[in-house]
Structure formats: C-alpha cells, structure tokens
Amino acid sequence: MYTVEFETDAKERMIEIPEVFATLASKHLKVVLSYDENQNSAPSKSVKRVSALSLNTINFKFDREEANKR
C-alpha cells in the first residue's frame, strides 16, 4: 500500500484530488481525514450541477438509415 499526502478544501461533500495525483481518480482509496477545528475558513461557493436536461425536439427529423450509417 502506498501513502500520499496533500491538503485541499472540501466543497460540499466533494474533495478534489490534485492533478499530480490524477492517476488516483479511478482507484479504490482509503481516506484518512485530519482537520483543525480552530481554523476559520470562509465557506466556499456551492457548485451547481446539472442533473437533468430538456431538449426541444419538435422540429428535429430523425433519419434511422442515416444514423445507422455512422
């Protein structure tokens, strides 16, 4: 087992892995958290995520033959 250490800010319930450890993004990780209760940090802006998308397809013409050629 390997150990790496870095500091980051939690945003909502997300912790960003720094780019130097990008290969860890798809790995199973054991996470140990340390924090300082006395540190006064400003709350970060919440990140809004798109959970649904609506498209107007009234004027869209679907050609199954053309789609199958691709």
SVG drawing of the C-alpha trace seen along z (x, -y; Angstrom):
<svg xmlns="http://www.w3.org/2000/svg" viewBox="-43 -34 47 36">
<polyline fill="none" stroke="black" stroke-width="0.4" points="0.0,0.0 1.3,-3.5 0.7,-6.7 0.4,-10.2 -0.4,-13.4 -1.9,-16.6 -4.1,-19.4 -7.4,-20.5 -10.6,-22.2 -13.9,-20.3 -16.6,-21.7 -19.9,-20.5 -19.3,-16.7 -16.6,-16.6 -12.8,-16.5 -10.7,-17.3 -7.7,-15.2 -4.8,-17.4 -3.6,-17.0 -0.3,-15.5 -2.3,-12.5 -4.7,-12.3 -4.0,-8.6 -5.7,-8.0 -9.1,-9.3 -10.2,-5.8 -8.6,-3.8 -10.0,-2.4 -8.7,-4.7 -8.6,-4.6 -9.1,-8.1 -7.9,-9.4 -9.1,-13.0 -7.5,-15.5 -8.9,-18.9 -8.3,-21.9 -11.4,-22.9 -9.9,-26.3 -9.3,-27.3 -11.8,-29.9 -12.2,-29.4 -14.7,-31.2 -17.5,-29.0 -16.9,-28.2 -19.4,-28.8 -21.6,-25.7 -21.2,-24.2 -24.4,-23.7 -24.6,-20.6 -27.0,-19.7 -29.0,-16.7 -31.5,-16.9 -31.5,-18.3 -34.5,-19.2 -34.3,-19.5 -36.9,-20.8 -37.1,-18.2 -40.3,-19.3 -38.5,-20.3 -35.9,-17.6 -36.1,-15.0 -34.6,-11.6 -33.4,-9.5 -32.7,-6.0 -30.9,-5.0 -28.5,-8.0 -27.9,-7.2 -27.1,-3.5 -24.5,-4.6 -22.5,-6.2"/>
</svg>
